[in-house]
Amino acid sequence: NAIGLDTAEFEKPLVAVVNGWSEISPGHFHLRAVAEAVKQGVIEAGGHPAEFGAAGLCDGLSVGSLADRYSLPYRDATALYIESMLEANMFDAAVFLPTCDKVVPSFLMAAAKVNIPSIFVTGGYMEPGCFNDEPVVMSDIVEGFGALEKGQIKRADFDYMLENTCLGPGACPLMATANTVCSIAEALGMSLPGNATIPAVSSHLIRMARNAGRQVLDLLKRGITPSKIMSRAAIENAIKVTLAIGGSTNLVLHIPAIASLLGHQLDLKLWDDLSRKTPLICKIKPSDATKTMVDLAKAGGIQAVMKSLEKKLDAGVMTVTGHTLKDNLGAVKIKAGGVVRPLNNPFAKEGGLAVLKGNLAPDGALVKQSAVPPEMFTFEGEAIVFDSEEDAIEGLMNNSIKDGQMVILRYEGPKGGPGMRQLQFFMNILCGMKRETKVGLITDGRFSGTNWGLAIGHVCPEASEGGVIGLLRNGDRVRIDINSRQIDVLLDKKELEKRRKVWKAHAPKAKGGLLGLYAATTSSAARNGATMISAK
């Protein structure tokens, strides 16, 4: 009564509308209207909606700075906050409104943990810009900076690109992390069919939001909860979709973190096994520089991808439509000549990601092979070692890094960073300088889904945990063979043991606060998605 409710409304199901809106993030800036549409749908279906905020973080604002150390811990902290709100206020059901890189997985983690009937409405993609008659997105600006520094473009052209790339709200319109996680929410069955490829500024998104508000009441009546939708089979479906679309390497952190809260343990071997069996059937930026989310939408979106993959998926899984995946795909058609190909004519026989192992990464390392130039699939080079991205970028700018070298960028892992920030800028600048076929990068940090080139991340064990990457020195020879899944430093065991005896751990970079808590409690990047949330 104190907030204006009639007594009769107490009898209605209480539905949370968990809104990622804020005035900071372009991915979430437009979600107020979307939330109002959800609430209208809930009311029409006989429920009482109650909205609360869980402000979405935009990695595009923090990447390239120390602020990005908070990105992955934000995922876990926000999941815990939402869990607290849903449990403490005894909600009966929930509709989640996220868009960006860590926001969608954090909301999915909360949905998995609380396990009340839930549905997702992801926020849609941003309209791409245009430069020299080609689509441009946020990562092109950073590449443009590299080109500007090398005198390859004029300042006026760079300024034009800066002003005409990000044209409105929504997720950056390439298959970077944001659109990959939105695609995976749909592939898991947690959002309505077609949601991942709706423009952010669209009446279609408003209609879908209203339908989601209605539909969550049907899920409540039928007792369909996230654990019944995100089964082991559905999770493996989502991994296959990630691989088929050339999705972001960050999903190797996010899907296991979600799965662990549902009692499903995933390892890197599963990812590599599935990648060898799942062809790459969709290519847009960064894998194809001329195509964006606009083209994927025209081709039929994630539903078309799943229709093409149907023989490799478990189509009997439940979805938020209240029907199985097989039912949902029944009328879906793959549009000829688009960016989605049939299984018998893929872009590549293997999926977009590959797991490498060897003496440099005994527990594994990760590469987005769909974004690696063919001539870099095998590479041997002399190591040049840096202990931060800032130092590595300085090495690029002052020409300390030579063609044929392998850059080793370490102490950027979950514990060592702490936070395992995205090392996007180094690779973007390298590509802008047109050196992506001449220099490689290996790191215990991670990458943005925007990256192109030989960028190998998630090296485990990380340097701060005594991993071999922390023992490397300038001049060591490093060899990569993606087809053979090998990553090695050309040193014998005796030399590595000798170096290990004199190695000293770095002092912690963060004490107390969220970063200190994360560094002290997080799992490795090879286990449960570098999360500090216990599944127990």
C-alpha positions in Angstrom: 0.0 0.0 0.0 2.9 2.4 0.8 3.9 2.6 -2.8 0.4 3.0 -4.2 -0.7 -0.6 -4.8 -4.3 -1.8 -4.4 -4.8 -4.8 -2.1 -6.1 -6.8 -5.2 -2.7 -6.4 -6.8 -1.1 -8.4 -4.0 -2.7 -11.5 -5.4 -1.1 -11.1 -8.8 2.2 -12.8 -9.7 5.1 -10.4 -9.0 7.3 -10.1 -12.0 10.7 -8.5 -11.9 11.8 -6.3 -14.8 15.6 -6.3 -14.5 16.7 -3.3 -16.6 20.3 -2.7 -17.6 19.4 0.9 -18.6 21.8 3.8 -17.8 22.8 7.1 -19.3 26.4 5.8 -19.7 26.2 2.9 -22.0 25.0 3.2 -25.6 24.1 -0.5 -25.5 21.5 0.2 -22.7 20.6 3.9 -23.3 17.4 3.0 -25.1 16.0 0.4 -22.7 13.5 2.6 -20.7 11.0 2.3 -23.5 11.7 -1.4 -23.9 11.0 -1.9 -20.1 7.7 0.0 -20.4 6.6 -2.4 -23.2 7.6 -5.4 -21.1 5.5 -4.0 -18.2 2.5 -3.5 -20.4 2.7 -7.1 -21.5 3.0 -8.3 -17.9 -0.1 -6.3 -17.0 -2.1 -7.6 -20.0 -1.3 -11.2 -18.9 -2.5 -10.6 -15.4 0.8 -10.0 -13.5 2.2 -7.1 -11.6 5.5 -5.8 -12.9 8.2 -4.2 -10.7 11.2 -2.8 -12.3 14.6 -2.4 -10.8 18.0 -1.4 -12.3 21.2 -3.3 -12.7 23.2 -0.8 -14.8 24.9 -2.3 -17.8 28.6 -1.8 -18.2 30.0 -0.9 -21.7 33.4 -2.6 -22.3 33.9 -0.1 -25.2 34.3 2.7 -22.7 36.8 1.0 -20.4 38.8 -1.1 -22.9 42.4 0.1 -23.4 42.7 1.4 -19.8 43.2 0.0 -16.3 39.4 0.6 -15.8 38.8 -2.5 -17.9 40.0 -4.6 -15.0 36.5 -4.2 -13.6 34.7 -5.7 -16.6 34.9 -9.4 -15.7 34.5 -8.8 -11.9 31.4 -6.7 -12.8 29.8 -9.8 -14.4 30.0 -11.7 -11.1 29.2 -8.8 -8.8 26.1 -7.9 -10.8 24.9 -11.5 -10.9 25.1 -11.6 -7.1 23.3 -8.3 -6.8 20.4 -9.5 -9.0 20.3 -12.7 -7.1 19.9 -10.7 -3.9 17.1 -8.6 -5.3 15.1 -11.5 -6.8 15.4 -13.6 -3.7 15.0 -10.9 -1.0 11.9 -9.6 -2.7 10.4 -13.0 -3.4 9.7 -12.4 -7.1 7.6 -15.1 -8.9 9.1 -14.5 -12.4 11.5 -12.2 -14.2 12.1 -10.4 -17.5 15.7 -9.4 -18.1 16.8 -6.5 -20.3 20.6 -6.6 -21.1 22.6 -5.9 -24.2 26.4 -5.8 -23.8 29.4 -8.0 -23.2 29.3 -8.8 -19.5 25.7 -7.8 -18.9 24.0 -10.6 -20.8 26.1 -13.3 -19.1 25.7 -11.7 -15.7 22.0 -11.6 -16.1 22.0 -15.2 -17.4 24.1 -16.3 -14.3 21.5 -14.7 -12.0 18.6 -16.4 -13.8 20.4 -19.7 -13.5 21.1 -19.2 -9.8 17.6 -18.1 -8.8 15.8 -20.4 -11.2 12.4 -18.7 -11.4 10.5 -18.5 -14.7 12.5 -16.0 -16.8 12.7 -14.5 -20.3 15.3 -12.3 -21.9 14.9 -9.3 -24.2 18.3 -8.3 -25.5 18.7 -4.7 -26.7 19.4 -5.1 -30.4 22.3 -3.8 -32.5 23.5 -0.3 -33.3 23.3 1.0 -36.9 26.7 0.7 -38.5 28.5 3.8 -39.8 29.9 4.1 -43.3 33.4 5.2 -44.5 34.7 4.9 -48.1 31.5 3.0 -49.0 32.2 0.3 -46.4 30.6 -0.3 -43.1 32.5 0.8 -40.0 32.2 -0.1 -36.4 33.8 1.0 -33.1 36.9 -1.2 -33.6 37.6 0.4 -36.9 38.2 3.7 -35.1 41.1 2.1 -33.2 42.5 0.6 -36.3 42.1 4.0 -37.9 44.3 5.4 -35.2 47.1 2.9 -36.1 46.7 3.9 -39.7 46.9 7.6 -38.8 50.1 7.1 -36.8 51.7 5.4 -39.8 50.5 8.2 -42.2 48.2 5.8 -44.1 45.1 8.0 -43.7 44.6 11.8 -43.3 43.6 13.4 -40.0 40.4 14.7 -41.6 39.4 11.2 -42.6 40.1 9.9 -39.1 38.0 12.7 -37.6 35.1 11.9 -40.0 35.3 8.2 -39.0 35.3 9.2 -35.3 32.1 11.3 -35.8 30.2 8.9 -38.1 30.8 5.4 -36.7 28.6 4.9 -33.6 25.3 6.3 -34.9 23.0 5.5 -32.0 22.1 3.0 -29.2 22.5 -0.7 -29.3 25.3 -3.3 -29.4 28.3 -2.6 -31.7 27.1 -4.2 -35.0 29.7 -6.9 -35.5 30.1 -10.4 -34.1 32.1 -9.1 -31.1 31.2 -10.1 -27.6 27.9 -8.2 -27.2 26.2 -9.7 -30.3 27.7 -13.1 -29.5 26.2 -13.2 -26.1 22.8 -11.9 -27.4 23.0 -14.6 -30.0 23.7 -17.2 -27.4 20.8 -16.0 -25.2 18.6 -16.9 -28.2 20.5 -20.1 -28.9 20.0 -21.2 -25.3 16.3 -20.7 -25.7 16.2 -17.8 -23.2 15.0 -15.1 -25.6 12.3 -15.2 -28.2 13.2 -16.3 -31.7 14.7 -13.4 -33.8 15.6 -11.2 -30.8 19.4 -11.2 -31.4 19.2 -9.6 -34.8 16.6 -6.8 -34.2 17.9 -3.2 -34.6 18.0 -1.4 -31.3 15.9 1.5 -32.7 13.0 -0.6 -33.9 9.2 -1.0 -33.3 9.9 -4.7 -33.7 11.9 -4.6 -30.5 9.1 -2.9 -28.6 6.6 -5.5 -29.9 8.9 -8.3 -28.9 9.3 -6.8 -25.4 5.5 -6.6 -24.9 5.2 -10.3 -26.1 8.0 -11.3 -23.6 6.0 -9.6 -20.8 3.0 -11.7 -21.7 5.0 -14.9 -22.3 6.7 -14.9 -18.9 3.3 -15.4 -17.2 2.8 -18.5 -19.4 6.1 -19.8 -18.3 5.1 -19.3 -14.7 1.8 -21.1 -15.2 3.6 -24.0 -16.8 6.5 -24.1 -14.3 9.1 -23.7 -17.1 12.3 -22.4 -15.3 15.8 -21.6 -16.6 17.1 -25.0 -15.4 14.5 -26.7 -17.7 15.6 -24.6 -20.6 19.4 -24.3 -20.1 19.9 -28.1 -20.0 23.3 -29.7 -20.8 22.0 -30.3 -24.4 21.0 -26.6 -24.8 24.3 -25.4 -23.5 26.1 -27.6 -26.0 23.8 -26.2 -28.7 24.9 -22.7 -27.6 28.6 -23.7 -27.9 28.0 -25.0 -31.4 26.3 -21.8 -32.4 29.2 -19.7 -31.0 31.6 -21.8 -33.1 29.4 -21.6 -36.2 29.1 -17.8 -36.2 32.8 -17.1 -35.4 31.8 -15.8 -32.0 33.9 -14.1 -29.4 36.5 -15.9 -27.4 34.9 -14.4 -24.3 32.1 -17.0 -24.5 34.7 -19.6 -23.3 34.5 -17.7 -20.1 30.8 -16.9 -20.0 29.1 -20.1 -21.0 31.0 -22.2 -18.5 30.2 -19.7 -15.7 26.5 -19.9 -16.5 26.7 -23.7 -16.9 28.5 -24.2 -13.5 25.6 -22.5 -11.7 23.3 -25.1 -13.2 25.5 -28.0 -12.2 27.1 -28.5 -15.6 30.9 -28.6 -15.7 32.5 -27.7 -19.1 36.2 -28.0 -20.0 38.3 -26.6 -22.8 38.5 -30.1 -24.4 34.7 -30.0 -25.0 35.1 -26.7 -26.9 37.9 -28.0 -29.1 36.1 -31.3 -29.8 32.9 -29.4 -30.8 34.9 -26.9 -32.9 36.4 -29.7 -34.9 32.9 -31.0 -35.7 31.1 -27.7 -36.1 31.7 -25.8 -39.4 31.9 -22.1 -39.7 28.7 -21.2 -41.6 28.4 -17.4 -40.8 31.0 -14.6 -41.3 30.5 -11.0 -40.5 32.9 -8.4 -39.0 35.5 -9.0 -37.8 35.8 -12.3 -39.8 34.5 -10.5 -42.9 35.3 -6.8 -43.1 32.4 -6.0 -45.4 29.5 -7.6 -43.5 27.7 -6.6 -40.2 24.7 -7.6 -38.1 22.5 -5.9 -40.7 23.5 -8.7 -43.1 23.0 -11.4 -40.6 19.5 -10.0 -39.9 18.7 -10.1 -43.7 19.9 -13.7 -43.9 17.4 -14.8 -41.2 19.4 -14.2 -38.0 20.3 -16.8 -35.4 17.2 -18.9 -36.3 18.7 -19.3 -39.8 22.0 -20.3 -38.3 20.3 -22.9 -36.1 18.2 -24.2 -39.0 21.4 -24.7 -41.0 23.0 -26.5 -38.0 19.8 -28.4 -37.1 21.2 -31.8 -37.8 24.1 -31.1 -35.4 21.8 -29.7 -32.6 19.6 -31.3 -30.0 16.3 -29.9 -31.3 14.3 -31.4 -28.5 15.3 -28.8 -26.0 12.7 -26.5 -24.4 12.7 -22.7 -25.1 10.9 -19.7 -23.6 8.3 -19.9 -26.4 7.0 -22.9 -24.4 7.9 -25.1 -27.5 10.9 -27.1 -28.4 13.7 -25.8 -30.7 12.4 -28.2 -33.4 9.0 -26.6 -33.2 10.5 -23.1 -33.4 12.7 -24.0 -36.5 9.8 -25.6 -38.3 9.0 -22.7 -40.6 12.5 -21.1 -40.7 14.1 -20.8 -44.2 17.8 -20.0 -45.0 18.0 -17.2 -47.5 20.3 -18.0 -50.4 23.3 -15.8 -51.1 23.4 -14.4 -47.6 26.0 -14.6 -44.8 24.5 -17.8 -43.5 25.6 -20.9 -45.5 24.3 -24.5 -45.5 26.2 -27.2 -43.8 27.4 -28.6 -47.1 29.0 -25.3 -48.2 30.6 -23.8 -45.0 33.2 -21.0 -44.9 35.4 -23.4 -43.0 35.2 -27.0 -42.0 35.9 -26.1 -38.3 34.3 -23.7 -35.9 35.6 -20.2 -35.2 37.6 -21.1 -32.0 40.5 -23.4 -31.3 42.1 -24.6 -28.1 45.9 -24.8 -28.2 48.1 -26.8 -25.8 51.9 -27.3 -25.3 54.6 -26.5 -22.9 53.7 -22.8 -23.0 50.1 -23.4 -22.1 49.8 -26.9 -20.4 46.2 -26.1 -19.3 45.3 -24.5 -22.7 45.1 -21.3 -24.6 42.5 -19.9 -27.0 42.5 -18.4 -30.4 39.7 -17.2 -32.7 40.9 -19.0 -35.7 38.2 -17.6 -38.0 39.9 -14.2 -37.5 43.5 -15.4 -38.1 45.0 -14.7 -41.6 45.7 -18.1 -43.3 49.4 -17.4 -43.6 49.6 -17.0 -39.7 48.1 -20.5 -38.9 51.7 -21.6 -38.4 54.2 -19.1 -37.1 57.5 -19.2 -35.3 59.1 -16.0 -34.0 61.4 -14.5 -31.5 59.7 -13.5 -28.2 59.6 -9.8 -27.1 58.1 -9.7 -23.6 55.9 -7.0 -21.9 54.2 -7.1 -18.6 51.4 -4.7 -19.5 49.4 -3.7 -22.6 50.5 -0.1 -22.1 54.2 -1.1 -22.5 53.4 -3.3 -25.5 51.5 -0.4 -27.2 54.5 1.9 -26.5 56.7 -0.8 -28.1 54.5 -0.7 -31.2 54.5 3.1 -31.4 58.3 3.4 -31.0 59.1 0.5 -33.4 60.7 -1.7 -30.8 58.5 -4.5 -32.0 59.9 -5.9 -35.3 58.3 -8.0 -38.0 58.6 -11.7 -37.3 58.4 -11.3 -33.6 55.9 -12.9 -31.2 54.7 -10.4 -28.6 54.4 -12.0 -25.1 52.0 -9.9 -23.0 51.7 -11.3 -19.5 50.5 -10.6 -15.9 47.1 -9.7 -17.4 45.2 -12.9 -16.3 42.2 -13.2 -13.9 44.5 -13.1 -10.8 47.4 -11.2 -12.1 45.6 -8.3 -13.8 43.6 -8.6 -11.8 40.4 -8.9 -13.8 41.8 -10.3 -17.1 41.1 -7.1 -19.0 40.6 -7.2 -22.8 43.8 -6.4 -24.8 41.9 -5.1 -27.8 43.8 -1.9 -28.5 47.2 -3.6 -29.1 45.8 -5.8 -31.8 43.6 -3.1 -33.3 46.5 -0.7 -33.6 48.7 -3.5 -35.1 46.0 -4.2 -37.7 45.7 -0.5 -38.5 49.4 -0.5 -39.2 48.9 -3.4 -41.6 51.2 -5.7 -39.6 48.8 -8.4 -38.6 50.5 -10.9 -41.0 53.9 -10.1 -39.6 53.5 -10.0 -35.8 51.7 -12.4 -33.4 50.5 -11.9 -29.8 50.3 -14.4 -26.9 48.8 -13.4 -23.5 47.3 -14.7 -20.3 44.7 -11.8 -20.8 41.8 -11.9 -23.1 40.5 -10.2 -26.2 37.6 -8.3 -27.5 35.4 -10.1 -30.0 36.5 -7.4 -32.4 40.0 -8.6 -32.8 41.6 -9.8 -36.0 45.0 -11.4 -36.4 47.1 -14.0 -34.6 45.9 -13.2 -31.1 46.2 -16.1 -28.7 44.8 -15.5 -25.2 43.6 -17.2 -22.0 47.1 -18.9 -21.6 46.8 -21.2 -18.6 48.4 -21.3 -16.0 48.7 -17.5 -16.0 52.0 -15.8 -15.2 51.0 -14.8 -11.7 50.2 -18.4 -10.9 53.7 -19.5 -12.0 52.8 -20.4 -15.6 55.5 -20.9 -18.2 54.4 -17.6 -19.8 56.0 -15.8 -16.8 59.3 -17.5 -17.4 59.8 -16.3 -21.0 62.6 -13.9 -21.9 63.3 -11.7 -24.9 64.8 -13.7 -27.7 63.2 -17.1 -26.8 61.7 -18.8 -29.9 58.0 -19.5 -29.8 56.2 -21.8 -32.3 52.4 -21.8 -33.0 50.6 -24.4 -35.2 46.8 -23.8 -35.1 45.9 -26.8 -37.2 47.9 -29.1 -34.9 46.6 -27.1 -31.8 50.2 -26.6 -30.6 51.7 -23.7 -28.6 55.3 -24.1 -27.5 58.4 -22.2 -26.4 61.5 -23.9 -27.9 63.2 -24.5 -24.5 63.8 -27.9 -22.8 62.5 -28.9 -19.4 65.9 -28.4 -17.8 66.0 -24.7 -18.8 62.4 -24.0 -17.8 63.1 -25.6 -14.4 66.2 -23.5 -14.0 64.2 -20.3 -14.6 61.4 -21.4 -12.4 63.8 -21.6 -9.4 64.6 -17.9 -9.7 61.1 -16.7 -10.7 59.4 -14.5 -8.1 55.7 -13.8 -8.0 54.7 -10.2 -8.5 53.2 -8.3 -5.6 49.3 -8.1 -5.9 48.2 -5.2 -7.9 45.0 -4.8 -5.9 44.2 -5.1 -2.2 40.7 -5.0 -1.0 37.7 -3.8 -2.9 36.1 -5.7 -5.8 39.4 -6.3 -7.6 41.1 -7.6 -4.5 38.1 -9.9 -3.8 38.1 -11.1 -7.4 41.9 -11.8 -7.4 41.6 -13.8 -4.2 38.6 -15.9 -5.2 38.4 -16.3 -8.9 38.9 -19.6 -10.8 41.3 -19.9 -13.7 40.3 -19.0 -17.2 40.4 -22.8 -18.0 37.8 -23.7 -15.3 34.3 -22.4 -14.7 34.9 -19.2 -16.7 37.2 -17.3 -14.3 34.3 -16.7 -11.9 34.3 -16.0 -8.2 30.8 -17.3 -7.7 30.6 -20.8 -6.3 28.0 -23.2 -7.8 27.5 -24.8 -4.4 
